[in-house]
Amino acid sequence: MPVTPFTVGDRITLKKKHPCGGFEWEVYRIGADIGMKCLTCERRMMLTRRDAERRTVARVEAGSDVGDDSEFQSAPGAE
């Protein structure tokens, strides 16, 4: 079974929502357990790596610019 390469700073979406209503989490600790922080209420929790892999629906890697629209900007002098 392939191991999901979690890294500190990754933003993940879990299957079930947190009691505060949030689905989005940020990874803050890596090891045998994965530490994650709810992005809605800032609550922290630990999951085993296996549980974290099973419950993850989507993952955005740390450092990737999700909202970056630089590729859609016009080139300088193209106006």
C-alpha positions in Angstrom: 0.0 0.0 0.0 1.5 3.4 -1.0 2.2 5.9 1.8 0.7 9.3 1.4 3.6 11.8 1.7 2.3 14.3 4.2 4.4 17.3 4.9 4.2 20.1 7.4 2.0 22.9 6.1 -0.1 20.7 3.8 -3.8 21.5 3.8 -6.1 18.5 3.8 -9.8 17.9 3.6 -11.2 15.1 5.7 -14.3 13.0 5.0 -16.2 13.9 8.2 -16.6 17.5 9.4 -15.3 18.7 12.7 -17.9 19.5 15.3 -17.3 23.2 14.6 -18.4 22.6 11.0 -14.9 22.7 9.3 -13.6 20.2 6.8 -10.2 21.9 6.2 -7.1 21.0 8.3 -3.4 22.0 8.2 -0.7 19.5 9.0 1.6 20.8 11.8 3.4 17.6 12.9 4.7 14.5 11.1 5.7 11.2 12.7 4.0 7.9 13.5 1.0 10.2 14.2 -0.1 13.1 12.0 -0.8 16.4 13.9 -3.4 18.6 12.3 -5.1 21.9 13.1 -8.7 22.8 12.2 -8.6 25.9 10.0 -12.0 27.0 11.3 -11.6 26.8 15.1 -7.8 26.2 15.5 -8.4 23.0 17.5 -5.5 20.5 17.2 -5.8 16.8 17.0 -3.6 13.8 16.3 -4.4 10.9 14.0 -2.4 7.8 13.3 -0.9 7.9 9.8 -3.1 5.1 8.8 -6.3 6.9 9.9 -5.2 10.1 8.3 -4.6 8.4 5.0 -8.0 6.7 5.1 -9.9 9.9 6.1 -8.2 12.3 3.6 -10.3 13.3 0.6 -8.1 16.0 -0.9 -4.6 17.4 -0.2 -3.0 20.6 -1.2 0.8 20.5 -0.8 2.5 23.2 1.2 4.0 25.9 -0.9 1.7 25.5 -3.9 -0.1 28.6 -4.8 -3.8 27.7 -5.1 -5.1 31.1 -5.9 -2.2 32.2 -8.0 -3.5 33.6 -11.3 -0.1 34.8 -12.7 -0.4 32.5 -15.7 -3.5 34.4 -16.8 -1.9 37.8 -16.6 -1.0 39.4 -19.8 2.7 39.7 -20.8 4.3 43.2 -20.3 3.8 45.4 -23.3 1.1 43.2 -24.8 -1.7 45.8 -24.4 
